[in-house]
Protein backbone atom coordinates (compact mmCIF):
# COMPACT_ATOMS: atom_id res chain seq x y z
CA UNK A 1 0.00 0.00 0.00
CA UNK A 2 1.34 3.41 -0.97
CA UNK A 3 0.23 6.68 0.56
CA UNK A 4 1.19 10.33 0.17
CA UNK A 5 3.30 11.66 3.03
CA UNK A 6 0.72 12.43 5.67
CA UNK A 7 0.31 15.55 7.75
CA UNK A 8 2.14 14.08 10.77
CA UNK A 9 5.42 13.77 8.86
CA UNK A 10 4.98 17.24 7.42
CA UNK A 11 3.98 18.69 10.78
CA UNK A 12 6.98 17.16 12.56
CA UNK A 13 9.34 18.29 9.80
CA UNK A 14 8.11 21.89 10.05
CA UNK A 15 8.20 21.81 13.84
CA UNK A 16 11.76 20.45 13.85
CA UNK A 17 12.92 23.14 11.45
CA UNK A 18 11.44 25.82 13.72
CA UNK A 19 13.02 24.19 16.79
CA UNK A 20 16.38 24.09 15.03
CA UNK A 21 16.21 27.81 14.36
CA UNK A 22 15.28 28.48 17.98
CA UNK A 23 18.14 26.32 19.26
CA UNK A 24 20.68 27.95 16.95
CA UNK A 25 19.58 31.40 18.18
CA UNK A 26 20.06 30.23 21.77
CA UNK A 27 23.49 28.79 20.99
CA UNK A 28 24.46 32.09 19.38
CA UNK A 29 23.29 33.93 22.49
CA UNK A 30 25.30 31.62 24.75
CA UNK A 31 28.40 32.02 22.58
CA UNK A 32 28.07 35.81 22.65
CA UNK A 33 27.65 35.79 26.43
CA UNK A 34 30.70 33.60 27.02
CA UNK A 35 33.03 35.13 24.45
CA UNK A 36 32.03 38.79 24.22
CA UNK A 37 29.63 40.13 26.83
CA UNK A 38 30.98 38.41 29.98
CA UNK A 39 34.69 39.07 29.25
CA UNK A 40 33.83 42.75 28.71
CA UNK A 41 31.83 42.88 31.95
CA UNK A 42 34.64 41.15 33.84
CA UNK A 43 37.15 43.72 32.61
CA UNK A 44 34.74 46.50 33.60
CA UNK A 45 34.22 45.03 37.06
CA UNK A 46 37.96 44.79 37.70
CA UNK A 47 38.50 48.33 36.47
CA UNK A 48 35.75 49.77 38.69
CA UNK A 49 35.99 47.59 41.79
CA UNK A 50 38.66 44.90 41.49
CA UNK A 51 41.69 46.87 42.64
CA UNK A 52 39.81 48.35 45.59
CA UNK A 53 38.37 44.97 46.58
CA UNK A 54 41.77 43.30 46.42
CA UNK A 55 43.47 45.96 48.52
CA UNK A 56 40.60 45.98 51.03
CA UNK A 57 40.73 42.19 51.37
CA UNK A 58 44.49 42.34 51.90
CA UNK A 59 44.18 44.89 54.71
CA UNK A 60 41.23 42.99 56.21
CA UNK A 61 43.39 39.85 56.47
CA UNK A 62 46.33 41.78 57.93
CA UNK A 63 44.04 43.39 60.50
CA UNK A 64 42.68 39.97 61.49
CA UNK A 65 46.19 38.61 61.98
CA UNK A 66 47.35 41.65 63.94
CA UNK A 67 44.25 41.56 66.13
CA UNK A 68 44.85 37.91 66.99
CA UNK A 69 48.55 38.54 67.60
CA UNK A 70 47.68 41.40 69.94
CA UNK A 71 45.26 39.13 71.86
CA UNK A 72 47.93 36.46 72.35
CA UNK A 73 50.57 39.01 73.37
CA UNK A 74 48.18 40.48 75.94
CA UNK A 75 47.44 37.03 77.31
CA UNK A 76 51.17 36.57 77.89
CA UNK A 77 51.62 40.00 79.49
CA UNK A 78 48.60 39.46 81.74
CA UNK A 79 50.32 36.35 83.05
CA UNK A 80 53.48 38.39 83.60
CA UNK A 81 55.31 36.49 80.89
CA UNK A 82 57.44 37.88 78.09
CA UNK A 83 55.62 37.26 74.78
CA UNK A 84 57.31 34.70 72.55
CA UNK A 85 56.59 36.09 69.08
CA UNK A 86 57.94 33.01 67.30
CA UNK A 87 55.47 30.75 69.15
CA UNK A 88 52.67 33.25 68.73
CA UNK A 89 53.27 33.45 64.98
CA UNK A 90 53.32 29.64 64.80
CA UNK A 91 50.00 29.41 66.64
CA UNK A 92 48.39 32.00 64.38
CA UNK A 93 49.61 30.14 61.32
CA UNK A 94 48.07 26.91 62.62
CA UNK A 95 44.79 28.65 63.39
CA UNK A 96 44.65 30.09 59.89
CA UNK A 97 45.55 26.80 58.20
CA UNK A 98 43.13 24.51 60.09
CA UNK A 99 39.89 25.86 58.50
CA UNK A 100 41.47 25.58 55.05
CA UNK A 101 42.43 21.94 55.65
CA UNK A 102 38.91 21.19 56.90
CA UNK A 103 37.45 22.83 53.78
CA UNK A 104 39.75 20.81 51.51
CA UNK A 105 38.74 17.58 53.26
CA UNK A 106 35.06 18.48 52.97
CA UNK A 107 35.46 19.32 49.28
CA UNK A 108 37.18 15.99 48.76
CA UNK A 109 34.09 14.23 50.10
CA UNK A 110 31.86 16.33 47.85
CA UNK A 111 33.94 15.54 44.77
CA UNK A 112 33.88 11.83 45.61
CA UNK A 113 30.10 11.92 45.91
CA UNK A 114 29.77 13.85 42.64
CA UNK A 115 31.94 11.26 40.89
CA UNK A 116 29.83 8.43 42.30
CA UNK A 117 26.66 10.22 41.23
CA UNK A 118 28.07 10.63 37.73
CA UNK A 119 28.68 6.89 37.55
CA UNK A 120 25.16 6.14 38.78
CA UNK A 121 23.64 8.65 36.35
CA UNK A 122 25.69 7.49 33.37
CA UNK A 123 23.63 6.97 30.23
CA UNK A 124 23.16 3.19 29.95
CA UNK A 125 22.44 3.56 26.22
CA UNK A 126 25.84 5.09 25.53
CA UNK A 127 28.43 3.09 23.69
CA UNK A 128 31.55 4.09 21.81
CA UNK A 129 30.20 2.82 18.49
CA UNK A 130 27.23 5.18 18.66
CA UNK A 131 29.57 8.08 19.40
CA UNK A 132 31.72 7.25 16.36
CA UNK A 133 28.74 6.71 14.11
CA UNK A 134 27.08 10.00 15.02
CA UNK A 135 30.35 11.93 14.81
CA UNK A 136 30.92 10.63 11.26
CA UNK A 137 27.46 11.89 10.29
CA UNK A 138 28.26 15.30 11.78
CA UNK A 139 31.61 15.46 10.00
CA UNK A 140 29.92 14.60 6.72
CA UNK A 141 27.42 17.43 7.25
CA UNK A 142 29.71 20.09 8.74
CA UNK A 143 33.33 19.45 7.77
CA UNK A 144 34.64 22.71 6.23
CA UNK A 145 36.68 20.83 3.62
CA UNK A 146 33.47 19.26 2.32
CA UNK A 147 31.35 22.38 2.77
CA UNK A 148 33.42 25.56 2.29
CA UNK A 149 30.17 27.55 2.17
CA UNK A 150 29.36 26.86 5.86
CA UNK A 151 28.33 29.81 8.01
CA UNK A 152 30.31 30.93 11.06
CA UNK A 153 27.55 29.44 13.20
CA UNK A 154 27.88 26.04 11.52
CA UNK A 155 31.67 26.14 11.82
CA UNK A 156 31.33 26.77 15.57
CA UNK A 157 28.95 23.82 15.79
CA UNK A 158 31.55 21.58 14.14
CA UNK A 159 34.22 22.75 16.60
CA UNK A 160 31.83 21.91 19.45
CA UNK A 161 31.30 18.47 17.92
CA UNK A 162 35.06 17.85 17.81
CA UNK A 163 35.39 18.80 21.48
CA UNK A 164 32.39 16.66 22.45
CA UNK A 165 33.81 13.68 20.55
CA UNK A 166 37.20 14.00 22.28
CA UNK A 167 35.44 14.20 25.67
CA UNK A 168 33.07 11.32 24.95
CA UNK A 169 30.12 13.70 25.43
CA UNK A 170 27.38 11.61 23.86
CA UNK A 171 24.54 14.02 24.73
CA UNK A 172 26.16 16.90 22.84
CA UNK A 173 27.02 14.63 19.92
CA UNK A 174 23.40 13.40 19.77
CA UNK A 175 22.16 16.99 19.87
CA UNK A 176 24.46 18.27 17.11
CA UNK A 177 23.65 15.26 14.93
CA UNK A 178 19.94 15.92 15.45
CA UNK A 179 20.37 19.57 14.51
CA UNK A 180 22.34 18.80 11.35
CA UNK A 181 20.24 15.85 10.22
CA UNK A 182 18.11 16.27 7.10
CA UNK A 183 14.45 16.23 8.05
CA UNK A 184 12.91 15.33 4.72
CA UNK A 185 11.10 12.01 4.65
CA UNK A 186 12.52 9.18 2.55
CA UNK A 187 10.54 9.54 -0.66
CA UNK A 188 10.34 7.23 -3.63
CA UNK A 189 10.69 8.63 -7.11
CA UNK A 190 6.96 9.15 -7.32
CA UNK A 191 6.93 11.28 -4.16
CA UNK A 192 5.12 8.65 -2.15
CA UNK A 193 6.07 6.40 0.76
CA UNK A 194 4.54 3.17 1.92
CA UNK A 195 3.04 2.66 5.36
CA UNK A 196 6.17 1.14 6.90
CA UNK A 197 8.36 3.96 5.59
CA UNK A 198 5.89 6.46 6.97
CA UNK A 199 5.96 4.92 10.45
CA UNK A 200 9.77 4.82 10.41
CA UNK A 201 9.92 8.44 9.31
CA UNK A 202 7.60 9.57 12.10
CA UNK A 203 9.58 7.59 14.67
CA UNK A 204 12.89 9.12 13.55
CA UNK A 205 11.42 12.62 13.46
CA UNK A 206 10.03 12.23 16.97
CA UNK A 207 13.43 11.13 18.25
CA UNK A 208 15.10 14.05 16.48
CA UNK A 209 12.56 16.46 17.96
CA UNK A 210 13.21 15.01 21.43
CA UNK A 211 16.95 15.67 21.20
CA UNK A 212 16.45 19.22 19.94
CA UNK A 213 13.92 20.06 22.67
CA UNK A 214 16.37 18.64 25.22
CA UNK A 215 19.08 20.86 23.72
CA UNK A 216 16.86 23.94 23.95
CA UNK A 217 16.06 23.23 27.61
CA UNK A 218 19.74 22.63 28.46
CA UNK A 219 20.91 25.73 26.60
CA UNK A 220 18.25 27.88 28.29
CA UNK A 221 19.41 26.53 31.65
CA UNK A 222 23.06 27.36 30.87
CA UNK A 223 22.14 30.87 29.72
CA UNK A 224 20.13 31.43 32.90
CA UNK A 225 23.08 30.24 34.99
CA UNK A 226 25.44 32.61 33.17
CA UNK A 227 23.09 35.55 33.69
CA UNK A 228 22.70 34.75 37.40
CA UNK A 229 26.44 34.45 37.97
CA UNK A 230 29.47 36.74 38.05
CA UNK A 231 30.09 38.89 36.09
CA UNK A 232 26.76 39.14 34.22
CA UNK A 233 24.69 39.55 37.39
CA UNK A 234 26.47 42.88 37.92
CA UNK A 235 25.62 44.17 34.44
CA UNK A 236 22.89 46.55 35.62
CA UNK A 237 25.24 48.00 38.25
CA UNK A 238 28.15 48.37 35.84
CA UNK A 239 25.90 50.15 33.36
CA UNK A 240 24.82 52.70 36.00
CA UNK A 241 27.49 55.36 36.75
CA UNK A 242 25.72 56.44 39.95
CA UNK A 243 25.74 52.91 41.38
CA UNK A 244 29.37 52.45 40.32
CA UNK A 245 30.38 55.60 42.20
CA UNK A 246 28.33 54.62 45.26
CA UNK A 247 30.03 51.21 45.47
CA UNK A 248 33.46 52.71 44.85
CA UNK A 249 32.88 55.18 47.69
CA UNK A 250 31.86 52.36 50.04
CA UNK A 251 34.95 50.34 49.11
CA UNK A 252 37.21 53.34 49.61
CA UNK A 253 35.68 53.97 53.03
CA UNK A 254 36.07 50.31 54.00
CA UNK A 255 39.70 50.40 52.88
CA UNK A 256 40.36 53.57 54.88
CA UNK A 257 38.76 51.97 57.97
CA UNK A 258 40.91 48.84 57.68
CA UNK A 259 44.05 50.92 57.20
CA UNK A 260 43.19 52.88 60.33
CA UNK A 261 42.60 49.66 62.31
CA UNK A 262 45.85 48.22 60.98
CA UNK A 263 47.84 51.25 62.15
CA UNK A 264 46.11 51.18 65.54
CA UNK A 265 46.77 47.46 66.19
CA UNK A 266 50.36 47.79 64.98
CA UNK A 267 51.02 50.73 67.33
CA UNK A 268 49.45 48.88 70.30
CA UNK A 269 51.52 45.80 69.55
CA UNK A 270 54.75 47.80 69.32
CA UNK A 271 54.02 49.48 72.68
CA UNK A 272 53.39 46.14 74.39
CA UNK A 273 56.55 44.61 72.97
CA UNK A 274 58.64 47.60 74.06
CA UNK A 275 57.50 47.09 77.63
CA UNK A 276 59.22 43.70 77.56
CA UNK A 277 62.23 44.92 75.65
CA UNK A 278 61.22 43.13 72.50
C-alpha atoms as one frame of an Amber mdcrd trajectory, in Angstrom:
protein
   0.000   0.000   0.000   1.343   3.413  -0.967   0.232   6.685   0.556   1.190
  10.334   0.175   3.299  11.659   3.033   0.720  12.428   5.673   0.312  15.553
   7.750   2.141  14.076  10.768   5.423  13.771   8.864   4.977  17.245   7.417
   3.980  18.692  10.779   6.984  17.159  12.558   9.336  18.295   9.803   8.106
  21.889  10.051   8.202  21.811  13.839  11.756  20.451  13.851  12.917  23.143
  11.452  11.436  25.816  13.721  13.019  24.190  16.785  16.381  24.085  15.026
  16.207  27.809  14.357  15.276  28.481  17.983  18.141  26.320  19.259  20.680
  27.955  16.954  19.581  31.396  18.183  20.056  30.229  21.768  23.495  28.786
  20.989  24.463  32.092  19.380  23.291  33.933  22.494  25.296  31.616  24.747
  28.397  32.015  22.583  28.073  35.807  22.650  27.646  35.786  26.429  30.704
  33.595  27.015  33.033  35.130  24.447  32.027  38.791  24.218  29.634  40.126
  26.833  30.984  38.414  29.977  34.693  39.070  29.248  33.832  42.746  28.713
  31.829  42.877  31.954  34.643  41.145  33.842  37.147  43.724  32.608  34.740
  46.503  33.602  34.220  45.025  37.057  37.956  44.786  37.705  38.501  48.330
  36.466  35.754  49.770  38.686  35.989  47.591  41.793  38.658  44.902  41.486
  41.686  46.871  42.644  39.814  48.351  45.585  38.365  44.968  46.584  41.773
  43.295  46.420  43.466  45.964  48.525  40.599  45.981  51.028  40.731  42.189
  51.367  44.493  42.341  51.897  44.181  44.890  54.708  41.227  42.989  56.212
  43.391  39.852  56.470  46.328  41.784  57.934  44.035  43.394  60.505  42.679
  39.972  61.489  46.191  38.606  61.979  47.345  41.654  63.945  44.251  41.555
  66.126  44.855  37.907  66.994  48.551  38.536  67.602  47.675  41.396  69.941
  45.264  39.128  71.861  47.934  36.462  72.346  50.566  39.010  73.373  48.177
  40.484  75.944  47.435  37.033  77.311  51.166  36.572  77.893  51.620  39.997
  79.491  48.596  39.458  81.738  50.322  36.351  83.053  53.476  38.392  83.602
  55.315  36.486  80.886  57.445  37.878  78.088  55.619  37.255  74.780  57.307
  34.700  72.547  56.592  36.090  69.083  57.942  33.011  67.296  55.473  30.755
  69.152  52.665  33.251  68.728  53.265  33.448  64.978  53.322  29.643  64.797
  50.002  29.413  66.641  48.394  31.995  64.375  49.606  30.137  61.318  48.071
  26.911  62.616  44.791  28.651  63.393  44.646  30.088  59.893  45.555  26.796
  58.205  43.129  24.514  60.091  39.893  25.857  58.502  41.474  25.579  55.052
  42.429  21.942  55.647  38.906  21.194  56.901  37.446  22.826  53.784  39.753
  20.812  51.505  38.745  17.583  53.262  35.060  18.476  52.973  35.458  19.322
  49.276  37.179  15.988  48.755  34.093  14.228  50.103  31.860  16.334  47.849
  33.943  15.540  44.765  33.882  11.831  45.607  30.099  11.922  45.909  29.766
  13.854  42.639  31.945  11.264  40.892  29.835   8.428  42.303  26.655  10.224
  41.227  28.068  10.634  37.725  28.683   6.892  37.545  25.160   6.135  38.780
  23.637   8.647  36.350  25.691   7.487  33.370  23.634   6.967  30.228  23.160
   3.190  29.945  22.440   3.563  26.222  25.837   5.087  25.534  28.429   3.093
  23.691  31.545   4.095  21.806  30.205   2.816  18.488  27.233   5.179  18.660
  29.575   8.078  19.397  31.724   7.249  16.359  28.739   6.707  14.109  27.081
  10.004  15.020  30.351  11.929  14.807  30.920  10.625  11.258  27.464  11.889
  10.294  28.257  15.304  11.780  31.614  15.463  10.000  29.916  14.601   6.725
  27.420  17.430   7.255  29.709  20.090   8.737  33.333  19.455   7.767  34.640
  22.714   6.231  36.678  20.829   3.616  33.471  19.257   2.319  31.354  22.377
   2.775  33.423  25.561   2.289  30.165  27.547   2.173  29.356  26.864   5.858
  28.333  29.810   8.011  30.307  30.934  11.061  27.552  29.439  13.204  27.880
  26.040  11.515  31.666  26.135  11.819  31.327  26.770  15.568  28.952  23.821
  15.785  31.546  21.582  14.141  34.222  22.747  16.598  31.835  21.909  19.453
  31.301  18.468  17.921  35.065  17.853  17.809  35.394  18.801  21.479  32.392
  16.656  22.452  33.809  13.680  20.547  37.197  14.003  22.284  35.443  14.200
  25.668  33.070  11.324  24.946  30.124  13.698  25.433  27.377  11.612  23.855
  24.544  14.021  24.730  26.158  16.899  22.839  27.024  14.626  19.918  23.400
  13.404  19.769  22.159  16.985  19.865  24.457  18.266  17.115  23.653  15.261
  14.926  19.940  15.918  15.446  20.368  19.574  14.509  22.343  18.804  11.348
  20.239  15.853  10.218  18.108  16.271   7.097  14.455  16.227   8.054  12.911
  15.328   4.719  11.097  12.010   4.652  12.520   9.184   2.552  10.539   9.535
  -0.665  10.340   7.228  -3.635  10.693   8.631  -7.111   6.960   9.148  -7.319
   6.926  11.280  -4.163   5.116   8.651  -2.145   6.069   6.397   0.760   4.545
   3.171   1.918   3.036   2.663   5.359   6.168   1.143   6.905   8.359   3.964
   5.588   5.886   6.460   6.968   5.956   4.920  10.451   9.772   4.821  10.413
   9.922   8.443   9.305   7.596   9.569  12.097   9.583   7.589  14.673  12.889
   9.123  13.547  11.420  12.615  13.458  10.025  12.234  16.971  13.432  11.128
  18.250  15.102  14.053  16.477  12.559  16.455  17.957  13.210  15.008  21.428
  16.953  15.673  21.199  16.446  19.218  19.935  13.920  20.055  22.670  16.368
  18.644  25.220  19.075  20.860  23.722  16.861  23.936  23.946  16.065  23.230
  27.606  19.736  22.626  28.458  20.911  25.733  26.599  18.252  27.881  28.286
  19.409  26.531  31.653  23.061  27.359  30.873  22.145  30.868  29.725  20.129
  31.429  32.904  23.078  30.241  34.993  25.443  32.612  33.167  23.086  35.549
  33.691  22.697  34.751  37.395  26.439  34.450  37.965  29.469  36.744  38.048
  30.086  38.886  36.091  26.762  39.141  34.223  24.689  39.546  37.385  26.470
  42.884  37.924  25.624  44.171  34.443  22.892  46.552  35.622  25.243  47.999
  38.253  28.149  48.366  35.837  25.899  50.151  33.359  24.819  52.705  35.995
  27.487  55.364  36.748  25.722  56.436  39.953  25.742  52.913  41.380  29.367
  52.455  40.321  30.381  55.598  42.199  28.332  54.620  45.257  30.028  51.208
  45.469  33.461  52.708  44.854  32.883  55.181  47.690  31.864  52.363  50.042
  34.950  50.340  49.114  37.211  53.344  49.608  35.679  53.968  53.028  36.069
  50.311  54.005  39.696  50.399  52.880  40.357  53.566  54.883  38.761  51.973
  57.973  40.915  48.835  57.679  44.049  50.921  57.201  43.187  52.875  60.328
  42.605  49.660  62.306  45.850  48.216  60.985  47.836  51.249  62.145  46.110
  51.179  65.540  46.772  47.462  66.188  50.358  47.791  64.981  51.017  50.729
  67.326  49.448  48.880  70.296  51.521  45.800  69.553  54.752  47.802  69.319
  54.022  49.476  72.682  53.395  46.136  74.390  56.546  44.607  72.968  58.635
  47.601  74.056  57.499  47.088  77.633  59.222  43.704  77.559  62.232  44.920
  75.648  61.218  43.128  72.500
